[in-house]
């Protein structure tokens, strides 16, 4: 549990390691992007990858935040056909996950959405990992849905929902 608990409150390299471990637990081939400590590449299949940039801050992501610049750089320099860029963040990590504000400002969300970047909170990745403990195939299908979504905040359905 300690290995994955960081998904709920960590930022930066510690969160990147927890994200890496969570997608690895789902059975995906994944690794930290060479030369970085805050990016993870998850290979979903032969043609599709998630390029995950992890926020180094616990604040709300704004349009001019370094995280927005980093995902743009990932899109420009790393992304290929079949890739989806994802930003994982833990805004206000000292607050209980259910009570946290939106992880990105409306302006940043609009920009990232137009770029096709998906935003995922650490607690959402934690939920994916928890689902994997009992329903691995279902959890893997949600990871693939994350790839299919074309920009915006990604959320898992509530427990018991389809």
N, C-alpha and C positions, 0 to 999 in steps of 0.2 A: 504493500500500500504506500509506503514512504516513497517508493520510486515514482509513483504516479500522482501522489498528493500535490506535488509541485505544480501540476496543471491548474490547480485552484488558486494559486497565489504568486507563483514565481514570475519573473520577467527575464529577458535577456538569455544568456547562455544556459542558465538552469532550466528555463522554460523550454528552450530548444531541445535540450537533452530529454526532458519529459515527453515532449511531442514526438521526438524520434522513437523513444521507447514505446509509446502508445501505438503508433502506426506499425512498429515492429511486432507488437503483441497481436495486432490484427492479421499478421502474416504477410505484410507487404515488405518488399525490398526497399530499404531506406538508408540514407546516410546524410551526415552533415555536409553541407556544400563546402568543397575545398576552399581554404582561405578565409572562411567565415566562422563565427561561433554562434550566429543567430539565424542560420538558414538551414532548412532540411529539404532534401529531395526525396519524394515518395514515388516509387514506380508502381502504378496500379496494374499495368499490363504492358505488353510490348509496345503499345502506341500512346499510352497516356501516363502523364506524371503530374503530381502536385508539387509546385515549387513554393515552399512555405517559408515566409519571412516572419520572424518572431520579434515582437515589440520589445524594446529595451526599457520602456518606461511603463509606469503603472497609471499614467494619466490618460485622459481622453485623447484620442488621436485627432488632430486638427489638420486642416488642408495643408498647412505649411510645416507639419511635423516631419522630422527626419524619416519616420517610418514610411510616409507617403513617397518621399524621394527614393527610398530604398526599393519599394515595390516597383516604382517606375523603372528604376535601373535594372531590376530583375526582368521586367517585361522587355526592355530594350536590349539587354546584353545576354540573357540566359535563355529566355523562353523560346520554345520552338513550337511547331504545329503539334497539337495534342497535349500541350501543357496548360495548366491552370495555376495562376499565381494566387496564393492565399496568405492573408495576414492574420496571425494569431496574436491575441492581446489579452491582457488581464488588467483592465482599468479598475482603479480603486480597489486594489487587491486586499486591502485591510477590511473591506466591507463584505459581509456575507454575499455569496454569488447571486442569490435571488434578489437582493436589494441594490445591486450595482446599477449605475446609470448606463446608458447606451455607450458602447466602447469607442464610437467615433462620432465626431460632430456631423450635423446634417450636410455641411459643405464638403467635408472629406468623404462622407458616404456617397454623395452625388458623384464626385470625381472618381473615386475608386470603382463605383458601379459602372460608370461609362467606360472605364478601362477594362472591365471584366474581372476585376479583382474581388475575391470573396473574403469576407471578414469572419473569423471564428474566434470565439472566446475560449480561454483555457478550460473553463468548466464544461463547455460543449465537447471539447476533445476528451475530457474526463468522462463525460456521459457516454461517448462512443466507446471508450475503453471498458467502462462498466458493462455496457451492452455486450461487448465481445466476450465477457466471462461466461455468459449463458447462451448467447445467440451470435456466434462468430460470423456466420454468413450474413445475417441481417446487419450487423455492424459494418461489415465490408461493403454491403450495398449502399449504406449511408455515406461511406467514404467515397464511393463512386458517384453518388448524387452530388457530393461536394464538388467534384470535378465538373459535373454537368451544369451546375448552376452558373449563370453568366453574370456575375457581379452582385454584390450586396451582402447583407448579413446572413450567414448560414446558421440554422437552428435545427436541432433534432426535434421530432415530434414528442409530445409528452408521453410518459410511460403509459403503456396500454393502448396507445394510438397506433394506427398503421403507418 
